[in-house]
Amino acid sequence: IKVQRKESILREIIPEALAQMNDSRIRGLAVVDVVCSRDGSDAKVYLEKSYLNDKEQRVSLKQLKQARGYIQNYCLKATGWFKVPNLTFTFDELLERE
């Protein structure tokens, strides 16, 4: 239950952090899902990629990797937790597979 609660809180807070970014490409990304590891130390953030081509996806992931520290710091301040999971960003492939 703790992991599910952490996932739902991160699902709400990460879009807020993305909306605060200066880059419009990052600001427009939508978070589809967040999946935390069992111990809660890592979290995989799935993003919607409906309007991005492959090159734009690679650029967006690179920018998110650089901004990961800011996003984790934002989540830490917003939640008041002692530690925030290490965030990994990826685009959601579920719709294409189905």
KOLMAR-693737 format. One line per 2 residues: number of its first residue (from 0); their letters; for each residue x, y, z of N, C-alpha, C. Coordinates in Angstrom, 3 decimals. Atoms other than C-alpha are relative to their C-alpha. Last residue first. Example, Ala and Ser with C-alpha at 12.3 -4.5 7.8 and 13.67 -1.06 7.14 Angstrom:
// residues 2
1) sa) -0.820 -1.190 -0.060 13.670 -1.060 7.140 -0.770 1.090 0.730; 0.890 -1.190 0.000 12.300 -4.500 7.800 0.900 1.200 0.000 $
//
This chain:
// residues 98
97) er) 1.371 0.519 0.051 -2.111 -3.113 -28.100 -0.548 0.124 -1.391; -0.039 1.459 -0.083 1.631 -2.664 -28.535 -1.394 -0.603 -0.101 $
95) el) -0.482 0.540 1.272 1.201 0.905 -29.769 0.033 -1.524 0.012; 1.020 -0.180 1.010 -0.960 1.838 -26.797 0.429 -0.573 -1.359 $
93) le) 1.128 0.908 -0.168 1.462 0.317 -24.308 -1.055 0.130 -1.098; 0.167 0.735 1.252 4.627 2.035 -25.547 -1.262 -0.865 0.017 $
91) df) 0.921 1.121 -0.122 4.770 4.704 -22.829 -0.238 -0.630 -1.371; 1.287 -0.236 0.659 7.821 6.948 -23.137 -0.828 -1.278 0.016 $
89) tf) 0.133 0.761 1.228 10.593 6.661 -20.594 -1.375 0.294 -0.603; 1.065 -0.385 0.917 11.870 8.697 -17.663 0.036 -0.864 -1.251 $
87) tl) -0.419 0.387 1.341 13.843 7.309 -14.747 -1.168 0.279 -0.928; 0.963 0.004 1.094 13.423 8.956 -11.358 0.673 -0.393 -1.307 $
85) np) -0.731 -0.382 1.208 15.537 8.032 -8.354 -0.944 -0.150 -1.180; -0.564 1.046 0.870 13.025 7.820 -5.513 0.800 0.594 -1.161 $
83) vk) 0.836 0.165 1.185 12.647 10.794 -3.140 0.621 -1.090 -0.866; -0.723 0.378 1.210 14.113 10.732 0.369 -1.006 -0.211 -1.136 $
81) fw) -1.429 -0.013 -0.309 13.082 12.246 3.697 0.826 -0.271 -1.249; -0.621 1.303 -0.253 9.609 13.060 2.420 1.466 0.192 0.339 $
79) gt) -0.543 0.006 -1.350 8.151 16.551 2.759 0.612 -1.328 0.380; 0.520 1.099 -0.807 5.961 15.952 -0.266 0.457 0.046 1.440 $
77) ak) 1.461 0.057 0.039 6.321 19.224 -2.165 -0.567 -1.069 0.928; 0.582 -1.145 -0.706 9.939 19.867 -1.130 -1.516 -0.100 0.074 $
75) lc) -0.420 0.073 -1.402 11.122 16.384 -2.094 -0.623 1.137 0.816; 0.822 1.031 -0.649 9.108 16.429 -5.317 0.321 -0.102 1.482 $
73) yn) 1.360 -0.531 -0.071 10.732 19.728 -6.348 -0.914 -0.991 0.727; -0.020 -1.009 -1.062 14.176 18.326 -5.502 -1.385 0.614 0.188 $
71) qi) -0.045 0.731 -1.262 13.446 15.235 -7.620 -0.007 0.973 1.182; 1.309 0.634 -0.186 12.368 17.447 -10.531 -0.041 -0.753 1.326 $
69) yg) 0.980 -1.046 -0.320 15.439 19.679 -10.224 -1.358 -0.626 0.310; -0.305 -0.513 -1.333 17.756 16.667 -10.072 -0.990 1.065 0.440 $
67) ra) 0.476 0.958 -1.007 16.048 15.042 -13.072 0.255 0.504 1.420; 0.851 -0.714 -0.957 16.555 18.134 -15.251 -0.486 -0.899 1.134 $
65) qk) -0.742 -1.129 -0.557 19.507 16.688 -17.173 -0.789 0.713 1.091; -1.097 0.582 -0.757 17.733 13.356 -17.661 0.826 1.101 0.654 $
63) lq) 0.557 0.461 -1.272 14.600 15.233 -18.678 1.083 -0.613 0.877; 0.268 -1.172 -0.829 16.576 17.109 -21.339 -0.557 -0.403 1.365 $
61) kl) -1.292 -0.564 -0.378 17.977 13.859 -22.745 -0.188 1.205 0.914; -0.560 0.870 -1.034 14.534 12.253 -22.687 1.351 0.519 0.485 $
59) sv) 0.766 -0.201 -1.238 13.083 15.224 -24.574 0.550 -0.848 1.134; -0.376 -1.312 -0.537 15.830 15.116 -27.210 -0.708 0.244 1.333 $
57) rq) -1.373 0.107 -0.503 15.330 11.372 -27.737 0.446 1.313 0.639; 0.012 0.828 -1.204 11.557 11.813 -28.003 1.388 -0.095 0.606 $
55) ek) 0.503 -0.837 -1.088 11.921 14.709 -30.443 -0.043 -0.771 1.323; -1.047 -0.969 -0.326 14.079 12.516 -32.679 -0.415 0.886 1.168 $
53) dn) -1.111 0.643 -0.703 11.614 9.629 -32.566 1.082 0.987 0.422; -0.684 0.986 0.829 8.538 11.727 -33.409 1.220 -0.523 0.763 $
51) ly) -1.440 -0.151 0.185 6.392 13.366 -30.748 0.550 -1.055 -0.951; -0.263 -1.020 1.008 2.592 13.881 -30.804 1.499 0.195 -0.275 $
49) sk) 0.899 0.008 1.153 1.406 10.723 -29.041 0.382 0.994 -1.087; -0.821 -0.417 1.143 4.395 10.350 -26.734 -0.817 0.181 -1.269 $
47) el) 0.763 0.151 1.238 2.748 10.132 -23.327 0.817 0.543 -1.164; 0.515 -1.220 0.598 5.228 9.742 -20.483 -0.763 -0.303 -1.278 $
45) yv) 0.424 0.223 1.385 5.964 6.791 -18.213 -0.684 1.259 -0.521; 1.063 -0.931 0.369 7.928 7.603 -15.049 -0.301 -0.201 -1.482 $
43) ka) 0.006 -0.161 1.448 9.963 4.738 -13.622 -1.218 0.831 -0.368; 1.325 -0.172 0.592 10.617 5.047 -9.908 0.157 0.225 -1.495 $
41) ds) -0.005 -0.349 1.416 13.569 3.852 -7.867 -1.434 0.129 -0.493; -1.191 -0.802 0.264 14.171 3.721 -4.102 0.101 0.448 -1.458 $
39) gd) 0.306 -1.410 0.171 10.635 2.641 -3.224 1.195 0.880 -0.307; -0.516 -0.734 -1.157 11.661 -0.740 -1.809 -0.204 1.501 -0.112 $
37) rs) 0.579 0.503 -1.243 9.392 -2.620 -4.192 0.472 0.781 1.221; -0.538 1.308 -0.354 10.318 -0.467 -7.174 -0.566 -0.413 1.361 $
35) cv) -1.110 0.019 -0.951 8.021 2.388 -8.101 0.484 -1.424 0.221; -0.135 1.321 -0.611 5.867 2.620 -11.225 1.246 0.012 0.878 $
33) vd) -1.241 0.068 -0.770 4.616 6.036 -12.327 0.014 -1.361 0.673; -0.058 0.887 -1.150 1.987 6.348 -15.050 1.345 0.135 0.685 $
31) vv) 1.022 1.039 0.112 0.796 8.489 -17.950 -0.043 -0.845 1.264; -0.385 1.209 -0.729 2.692 11.704 -17.227 -1.158 -0.985 -0.060 $
29) al) 1.011 0.493 -0.939 1.958 14.309 -19.893 0.483 -1.297 0.636; 0.064 1.457 -0.165 4.716 16.262 -21.619 -1.027 -0.379 1.066 $
27) gr) 1.162 0.600 0.641 3.944 19.855 -22.615 -0.135 -1.502 0.180; 1.224 -0.458 -0.651 6.294 21.513 -20.124 -1.233 -0.684 -0.574 $
25) ir) 0.133 0.764 -1.245 9.196 19.439 -21.410 -1.309 0.355 0.690; 0.124 1.414 0.367 8.779 20.755 -24.950 -0.159 -0.884 1.234 $
23) sd) 1.393 0.309 0.335 8.041 24.258 -23.651 -0.188 -1.462 -0.394; 0.082 0.558 1.349 11.423 24.489 -21.924 -1.434 -0.433 -0.310 $
21) nm) -0.036 -1.062 0.998 11.328 26.801 -18.884 -0.215 -0.512 -1.420; -1.228 -0.052 0.793 10.228 24.122 -16.401 -0.103 1.109 -1.056 $
19) qa) -0.828 -1.112 -0.467 7.448 24.841 -13.885 1.264 0.180 -0.837; 0.655 -1.246 0.404 4.933 22.642 -15.749 0.814 1.225 0.408 $
17) la) -0.243 -0.191 1.430 7.318 19.694 -15.429 -0.602 1.320 -0.483; -1.414 -0.356 0.168 7.324 20.063 -11.638 0.315 0.257 -1.467 $
15) ep) -0.155 -1.352 -0.534 3.514 20.118 -11.554 1.439 0.479 -0.187; 0.494 -0.970 0.999 3.436 17.088 -13.863 0.088 1.446 0.476 $
13) ii) -0.940 -0.113 1.122 5.769 15.301 -11.368 -0.546 0.906 -1.101; -1.010 -1.042 -0.214 3.548 16.072 -8.359 0.918 0.177 -1.195 $
11) er) 0.568 -1.337 -0.090 0.345 14.197 -9.246 1.073 1.086 0.006; 0.782 -0.209 1.223 1.824 10.908 -10.483 -0.631 1.396 -0.015 $
9) li) -0.943 -0.400 1.046 4.386 11.176 -7.663 -0.721 0.279 -1.312; -0.469 -1.345 -0.345 1.560 11.129 -5.115 0.967 0.507 -1.063 $
7) se) 1.080 -0.949 0.297 -0.083 8.165 -6.862 0.414 1.432 0.333; 0.196 -0.125 1.449 3.176 6.196 -6.969 -1.064 1.043 -0.321 $
5) kr) -1.124 -0.779 0.521 3.947 6.892 -3.298 -0.147 0.216 -1.499; 0.225 -1.378 -0.441 0.479 5.684 -2.293 1.107 0.904 -0.548 $
3) qv) 1.085 -0.536 0.818 0.928 2.539 -4.369 -0.295 1.452 0.360; -0.543 -0.222 1.345 4.311 1.894 -2.748 -1.068 0.607 -0.901 $
1) ki) -0.889 -1.162 -0.039 2.899 2.367 0.751 0.528 0.336 -1.394; 0.830 -1.189 0.000 0.000 0.000 0.000 0.878 1.257 0.000 $
//
